Amino acid sequence: MTLSSPEAPRLTIAELEANYSLYCKALRLLIQEGKTIAKVRRTVCWQRLATLHHCLPGHYRDPDYLYTLLARQLRG
């Protein structure tokens, strides 16, 4: 007997764009909690921010840049 997991529904770029602010908020919360960048890189919000940057680099910043920017804002 083989157990197969159902595939996760795929999101469109439009759906990712619609939730961009939510992903940024999640990233900010993770930074506030003191999560390391290594741990943050394993999150769904990071993956979705990376996808947006990869598909539309002129509109969305690299998640590494966002992490640095948000961490600097929260420290200051």
DRENFI-778140 format. One record per atom (N, C-alpha, C, O): y, x, z; atom name; residue number from 0. Coordinates in Angstrom, 2 decimals. Atoms other than C-alpha are relative to their C-alpha. Layout:
BEGIN
[[Y, X, Z], CA, NUM];
...
***
This chain:
BEGIN
[[-1.17, 0.84, 0.00], N, 0];
[[0.00, 0.00, 0.00], CA, 0];
[[1.24, 0.89, 0.00], C, 0];
[[1.34, 1.82, 0.80], O, 0];
[[-1.22, -0.79, 0.10], N, 1];
[[3.38, 1.40, -0.98], CA, 1];
[[1.18, -0.84, 0.44], C, 1];
[[1.37, -1.97, 0.01], O, 1];
[[-1.21, 0.68, -0.44], N, 2];
[[6.56, 0.46, 0.77], CA, 2];
[[1.16, 0.48, -0.85], C, 2];
[[1.40, 1.69, -0.97], O, 2];
[[-1.16, -0.40, 0.79], N, 3];
[[9.58, 0.44, -1.42], CA, 3];
[[1.24, -0.64, 0.59], C, 3];
[[1.23, -1.81, 0.99], O, 3];
[[-1.24, 0.54, -0.54], N, 4];
[[13.11, 0.04, -0.24], CA, 4];
[[0.80, -0.63, -1.13], C, 4];
[[0.83, -0.10, -2.24], O, 4];
[[-0.82, 0.62, 1.03], N, 5];
[[15.35, -2.31, -2.12], CA, 5];
[[1.20, 0.89, -0.30], C, 5];
[[1.76, 1.52, 0.59], O, 5];
[[-1.14, -0.82, 0.37], N, 6];
[[18.06, -0.56, -4.07], CA, 6];
[[1.27, -0.59, 0.57], C, 6];
[[1.45, -1.81, 0.62], O, 6];
[[-1.30, 0.44, -0.51], N, 7];
[[21.49, -0.70, -2.56], CA, 7];
[[0.82, -0.50, -1.18], C, 7];
[[0.77, 0.08, -2.26], O, 7];
[[-0.83, 0.50, 1.10], N, 8];
[[23.90, -2.75, -4.62], CA, 8];
[[1.02, 1.06, -0.40], C, 8];
[[1.60, 1.73, 0.45], O, 8];
[[-0.96, -0.98, 0.51], N, 9];
[[26.09, -0.58, -6.81], CA, 9];
[[1.38, -0.61, -0.01], C, 9];
[[1.57, -1.78, -0.35], O, 9];
[[-1.39, 0.45, -0.02], N, 10];
[[29.81, -0.83, -6.41], CA, 10];
[[0.70, 0.43, -1.27], C, 10];
[[0.41, 1.49, -1.82], O, 10];
[[-0.81, -0.37, 1.16], N, 11];
[[32.22, -0.86, -9.30], CA, 11];
[[1.21, 0.80, 0.48], C, 11];
[[1.53, 0.81, 1.67], O, 11];
[[-1.20, -0.75, -0.34], N, 12];
[[35.27, 1.36, -9.41], CA, 12];
[[1.07, -0.95, 0.54], C, 12];
[[1.79, -0.61, 1.47], O, 12];
[[-0.97, 0.99, -0.48], N, 13];
[[37.41, -1.76, -8.96], CA, 13];
[[-0.26, -0.37, 1.45], C, 13];
[[0.68, -0.52, 2.23], O, 13];
[[0.34, 0.32, -1.39], N, 14];
[[35.55, -2.60, -5.75], CA, 14];
[[0.32, 1.17, 0.92], C, 14];
[[0.80, 0.97, 2.04], O, 14];
[[-0.35, -1.17, -0.79], N, 15];
[[35.96, 0.96, -4.51], CA, 15];
[[1.52, 0.10, 0.18], C, 15];
[[2.01, 0.39, 1.27], O, 15];
[[-1.46, -0.04, -0.08], N, 16];
[[39.66, 0.86, -5.33], CA, 16];
[[0.54, -1.06, 0.95], C, 16];
[[1.49, -0.80, 1.69], O, 16];
[[-0.46, 1.09, -0.87], N, 17];
[[40.07, -2.45, -3.52], CA, 17];
[[-0.17, 0.35, 1.48], C, 17];
[[0.57, -0.15, 2.32], O, 17];
[[0.28, -0.36, -1.39], N, 18];
[[38.66, -0.89, -0.35], CA, 18];
[[0.49, 1.40, 0.37], C, 18];
[[0.11, 1.92, 1.42], O, 18];
[[-0.48, -1.36, -0.24], N, 19];
[[40.45, 2.47, -0.58], CA, 19];
[[0.65, 0.14, 1.37], C, 19];
[[0.36, 1.09, 2.10], O, 19];
[[-0.69, -0.11, -1.28], N, 20];
[[42.66, 1.80, 2.43], CA, 20];
[[-0.98, -0.10, 1.17], C, 20];
[[-0.78, 0.54, 2.20], O, 20];
[[1.03, 0.11, -1.04], N, 21];
[[39.59, 0.82, 4.47], CA, 21];
[[-0.73, 1.33, 0.18], C, 21];
[[-1.02, 1.73, 1.30], O, 21];
[[0.67, -1.29, -0.08], N, 22];
[[37.89, 4.13, 3.62], CA, 22];
[[0.90, 1.04, 0.67], C, 22];
[[0.44, 1.86, 1.46], O, 22];
[[-0.95, -0.92, -0.64], N, 23];
[[41.04, 6.04, 4.62], CA, 23];
[[0.11, -0.29, 1.49], C, 23];
[[0.21, 0.64, 2.29], O, 23];
[[-0.06, 0.38, -1.41], N, 24];
[[41.19, 4.11, 7.89], CA, 24];
[[-1.25, 0.50, 0.73], C, 24];
[[-1.16, 1.01, 1.85], O, 24];
[[1.25, -0.48, -0.60], N, 25];
[[37.53, 4.93, 8.59], CA, 25];
[[0.05, 1.52, 0.17], C, 25];
[[-0.39, 2.04, 1.19], O, 25];
[[-0.13, -1.45, -0.09], N, 26];
[[38.24, 8.60, 7.86], CA, 26];
[[0.91, 0.38, 1.16], C, 26];
[[0.61, 1.31, 1.91], O, 26];
[[-0.93, -0.26, -1.09], N, 27];
[[41.19, 8.54, 10.24], CA, 27];
[[-0.68, -0.22, 1.37], C, 27];
[[-0.51, 0.58, 2.29], O, 27];
[[0.69, 0.28, -1.26], N, 28];
[[39.04, 6.97, 12.99], CA, 28];
[[-1.03, 1.09, 0.33], C, 28];
[[-1.17, 1.49, 1.48], O, 28];
[[0.97, -1.06, -0.22], N, 29];
[[36.34, 9.60, 12.53], CA, 29];
[[0.69, 1.28, 0.48], C, 29];
[[0.17, 1.98, 1.36], O, 29];
[[-0.75, -1.18, -0.42], N, 30];
[[38.93, 12.35, 12.86], CA, 30];
[[0.50, -0.18, 1.43], C, 30];
[[0.44, 0.75, 2.24], O, 30];
[[-0.46, 0.28, -1.36], N, 31];
[[40.39, 10.69, 15.97], CA, 31];
[[-1.12, 0.15, 1.03], C, 31];
[[-0.88, 0.57, 2.16], O, 31];
[[1.16, -0.13, -0.90], N, 32];
[[36.90, 10.64, 17.48], CA, 32];
[[-0.44, 1.46, 0.15], C, 32];
[[-1.32, 1.76, 0.96], O, 32];
[[0.33, -1.42, -0.11], N, 33];
[[36.73, 14.41, 16.98], CA, 33];
[[-1.20, 0.44, -0.81], C, 33];
[[-1.78, 1.49, -0.53], O, 33];
[[1.14, -0.36, 0.84], N, 34];
[[34.00, 14.43, 14.35], CA, 34];
[[0.34, 1.22, -0.85], C, 34];
[[1.46, 1.35, -1.34], O, 34];
[[-0.21, -1.17, 0.83], N, 35];
[[33.59, 17.71, 12.52], CA, 35];
[[-0.03, -0.40, -1.47], C, 35];
[[-0.54, -1.46, -1.83], O, 35];
[[0.00, 0.31, 1.42], N, 36];
[[34.12, 17.86, 8.79], CA, 36];
[[-1.44, -0.08, -0.54], C, 36];
[[-1.71, -0.85, -1.46], O, 36];
[[1.40, 0.05, 0.44], N, 37];
[[30.38, 18.52, 8.38], CA, 37];
[[-0.60, -1.38, 0.26], C, 37];
[[-1.34, -1.91, -0.58], O, 37];
[[0.51, 1.34, -0.31], N, 38];
[[29.58, 15.21, 10.10], CA, 38];
[[0.69, -1.06, -0.85], C, 38];
[[0.05, -2.01, -1.30], O, 38];
[[-0.76, 0.98, 0.78], N, 39];
[[32.31, 13.34, 8.26], CA, 39];
[[-0.49, -0.02, -1.45], C, 39];
[[-0.52, -1.08, -2.08], O, 39];
[[0.48, -0.08, 1.40], N, 40];
[[30.97, 14.56, 4.90], CA, 40];
[[-1.29, -0.78, -0.22], C, 40];
[[-1.65, -1.06, -1.37], O, 40];
[[1.26, 0.76, 0.13], N, 41];
[[27.73, 12.66, 5.60], CA, 41];
[[0.21, -1.50, 0.11], C, 41];
[[-0.76, -2.26, 0.17], O, 41];
[[-0.27, 1.43, -0.19], N, 42];
[[29.46, 9.28, 5.94], CA, 42];
[[0.17, -0.73, -1.33], C, 42];
[[0.42, -0.11, -2.37], O, 42];
[[-0.20, 0.84, 1.17], N, 43];
[[29.70, 6.41, 3.50], CA, 43];
[[1.45, 0.06, -0.48], C, 43];
[[1.71, 0.11, -1.68], O, 43];
[[-1.40, -0.01, 0.42], N, 44];
[[33.49, 6.47, 3.55], CA, 44];
[[0.31, 1.28, -0.77], C, 44];
[[1.04, 1.24, -1.76], O, 44];
[[-0.21, -1.26, 0.72], N, 45];
[[33.46, 10.14, 2.48], CA, 45];
[[-0.57, -0.07, -1.41], C, 45];
[[0.08, 0.34, -2.38], O, 45];
[[0.65, 0.11, 1.31], N, 46];
[[31.04, 9.43, -0.36], CA, 46];
[[0.81, -0.87, -0.94], C, 46];
[[0.94, -0.57, -2.13], O, 46];
[[-0.77, 0.90, 0.84], N, 47];
[[33.17, 6.58, -1.62], CA, 47];
[[1.35, 0.59, -0.38], C, 47];
[[1.82, 0.40, -1.50], O, 47];
[[-1.25, -0.70, 0.33], N, 48];
[[36.40, 8.59, -1.40], CA, 48];
[[-0.27, 1.08, -1.04], C, 48];
[[0.55, 1.29, -1.94], O, 48];
[[0.37, -1.03, 0.96], N, 49];
[[34.64, 11.39, -3.29], CA, 49];
[[-0.24, -0.61, -1.38], C, 49];
[[0.14, -0.03, -2.40], O, 49];
[[0.26, 0.68, 1.27], N, 50];
[[33.50, 8.95, -5.98], CA, 50];
[[1.32, -0.39, -0.67], C, 50];
[[1.49, -0.19, -1.87], O, 50];
[[-1.30, 0.38, 0.56], N, 51];
[[37.03, 7.63, -6.43], CA, 51];
[[0.73, 1.23, -0.54], C, 51];
[[1.30, 1.19, -1.63], O, 51];
[[-0.67, -1.22, 0.46], N, 52];
[[38.41, 11.16, -6.68], CA, 52];
[[-0.65, 0.54, -1.26], C, 52];
[[0.04, 0.98, -2.18], O, 52];
[[0.73, -0.50, 1.16], N, 53];
[[35.71, 12.16, -9.15], CA, 53];
[[0.29, -0.83, -1.25], C, 53];
[[0.48, -0.28, -2.34], O, 53];
[[-0.21, 0.90, 1.14], N, 54];
[[36.26, 9.13, -11.39], CA, 54];
[[1.47, -0.10, -0.41], C, 54];
[[1.78, -0.22, -1.60], O, 54];
[[-1.44, 0.17, 0.27], N, 55];
[[40.06, 8.91, -11.09], CA, 55];
[[0.80, 1.07, 0.76], C, 55];
[[1.55, 0.74, 1.68], O, 55];
[[-0.65, -1.07, -0.76], N, 56];
[[41.34, 12.33, -9.95], CA, 56];
[[1.53, -0.06, -0.04], C, 56];
[[2.18, 0.48, 0.85], O, 56];
[[-1.45, 0.13, 0.07], N, 57];
[[44.89, 11.50, -11.05], CA, 57];
[[0.55, -1.02, 0.97], C, 57];
[[1.75, -1.01, 1.27], O, 57];
[[-0.44, 1.06, -0.90], N, 58];
[[45.03, 8.54, -8.68], CA, 58];
[[-0.43, 0.21, 1.45], C, 58];
[[0.25, -0.25, 2.37], O, 58];
[[0.55, -0.14, -1.34], N, 59];
[[42.93, 9.58, -5.69], CA, 59];
[[-0.23, 1.47, 0.34], C, 59];
[[-0.76, 2.23, -0.46], O, 59];
[[0.12, -1.39, -0.46], N, 60];
[[42.99, 12.82, -3.69], CA, 60];
[[-1.44, 0.33, 0.39], C, 60];
[[-2.25, -0.55, 0.69], O, 60];
[[1.29, -0.51, -0.44], N, 61];
[[39.99, 14.95, -2.87], CA, 61];
[[-0.16, -0.31, 1.50], C, 61];
[[0.79, -0.14, 2.26], O, 61];
[[0.20, 0.32, -1.42], N, 62];
[[38.45, 13.89, 0.48], CA, 62];
[[0.28, 1.19, 0.92], C, 62];
[[0.73, 1.00, 2.05], O, 62];
[[-0.31, -1.18, -0.81], N, 63];
[[38.77, 17.48, 1.75], CA, 63];
[[1.50, 0.07, 0.28], C, 63];
[[1.92, 0.38, 1.39], O, 63];
[[-1.45, 0.00, -0.16], N, 64];
[[42.52, 17.27, 1.18], CA, 64];
[[0.41, -1.11, 0.98], C, 64];
[[1.24, -0.88, 1.87], O, 64];
[[-0.32, 1.12, -0.89], N, 65];
[[42.68, 13.85, 2.88], CA, 65];
[[-0.36, 0.33, 1.44], C, 65];
[[0.39, 0.02, 2.36], O, 65];
[[0.42, -0.38, -1.35], N, 66];
[[40.74, 15.18, 5.87], CA, 66];
[[1.01, 0.95, 0.62], C, 66];
[[1.43, 0.76, 1.76], O, 66];
[[-0.97, -0.99, -0.51], N, 67];
[[43.11, 18.13, 6.25], CA, 67];
[[1.33, -0.66, 0.31], C, 67];
[[1.93, -0.40, 1.36], O, 67];
[[-1.28, 0.67, -0.18], N, 68];
[[46.19, 15.95, 5.84], CA, 68];
[[-0.02, -0.92, 1.23], C, 68];
[[0.90, -0.89, 2.05], O, 68];
[[0.10, 0.92, -1.14], N, 69];
[[45.03, 13.29, 8.34], CA, 69];
[[-0.17, 0.76, 1.32], C, 69];
[[0.42, 0.38, 2.33], O, 69];
[[0.21, -0.78, -1.22], N, 70];
[[43.86, 15.89, 10.86], CA, 70];
[[1.33, 0.64, 0.44], C, 70];
[[1.63, 0.69, 1.63], O, 70];
[[-1.30, -0.60, -0.32], N, 71];
[[47.26, 17.60, 10.67], CA, 71];
[[0.93, -1.06, 0.56], C, 71];
[[1.65, -0.79, 1.53], O, 71];
[[-0.86, 1.08, -0.50], N, 72];
[[49.06, 14.26, 11.15], CA, 72];
[[-0.38, -0.40, 1.42], C, 72];
[[0.50, -0.65, 2.25], O, 72];
[[0.46, 0.43, -1.31], N, 73];
[[46.95, 13.37, 14.17], CA, 73];
[[0.24, 1.06, 1.08], C, 73];
[[0.42, 0.73, 2.25], O, 73];
[[-0.29, -1.07, -0.96], N, 74];
[[47.50, 16.76, 15.81], CA, 74];
[[1.47, 0.08, 0.33], C, 74];
[[1.85, 0.44, 1.44], O, 74];
[[-1.45, -0.17, -0.16], N, 75];
[[51.28, 16.66, 15.30], CA, 75];
[[0.68, -1.06, 0.73], C, 75];
[[1.89, -1.00, 0.91], O, 75];
***
